[in-house]
Amino acid sequence: MVEKQRMEIAFVYTGERRFEKIGKENHRHLFQTLSEFTSFKIIDKCKDNRNNDEFQLSAQNQIWDFYKGIDDIDADIVIKMRTDVWFAKSSIPHIVNEILKFKNGNGKFCLLGSELFRHFDKEWEEYQLPDVRTPAKSHVKTGDFILIAKKDELQSKEEVYKWLSIERSKSGNRTWQRIRKTTGHFSFGQIYLLRAEYKNLTDNYIAYEFARHYGPKTKIAQKYYYERLSSNN
């Protein structure tokens, strides 16, 4: 039997490897800042393709990859990461504060992401999640790029596998919310997804490209980011 490693915080990368070099170089800034306050472990559970996936849908597989990633890690706080996330400089202090909130015993479950209709021009906004035990009121619209959770606030691996096997939702943020035992919170900030191997690695450019990926429906956010991009050139 392999002895479990003991640590307080574990980052777990899940999903496919997308734009890994650019993404992980960006994540280094978060890790460097966090290392000034606490120790942590980084675990790579990414995969090169989906040939051996357990489930049909991506969200379900990412959750299962995450559970397999934390299975042999005896950590108090687990953080789900993905290689294609980009943290704007302004978001890093907020993310560090979120993690330290958990370290100080003031957090249970938190989803982090971005929202391009009402929050694109805001540095950071936090909201409460409804209690998952309340029927028909347990789901709200969140981001799901990053998850921070107390490990003992997560459903068991057996419970999660049972409902993942019959889950048909393609919504990542909806599915990730279901792994908690009770309540929690979510935050929107300047966090984006990488869509290509960009040469211009500035926050405003990547924000603009991220918003542009969603087409005309995010035209107001695109205009906002483009104006800031142009003013910096």
Buried (B, 14 or more C-beta within 10 A) or exposed (E): EEEEEEBBBBBBBBBBBBBBEBBBEBBEEBBEEBEEEBEBBBBBBBBEEEEEBEBEBBBBBBBBBBBBBBEEBEBBBBBBBBBBBBBBEEBBEBBBEBBBBBBEEEBBBBBBBBBBEEBBEEEBEEEEBBEBEEEEEBBBEBBBBBBBBBEEBBBEEEEBBEEBEEBEEEEBBBBBBBBBBBBBBBBBBBBBBBBEEBEEEBBBBBBBBBBBBEEEEBBEBBEBBBEBBEEEE
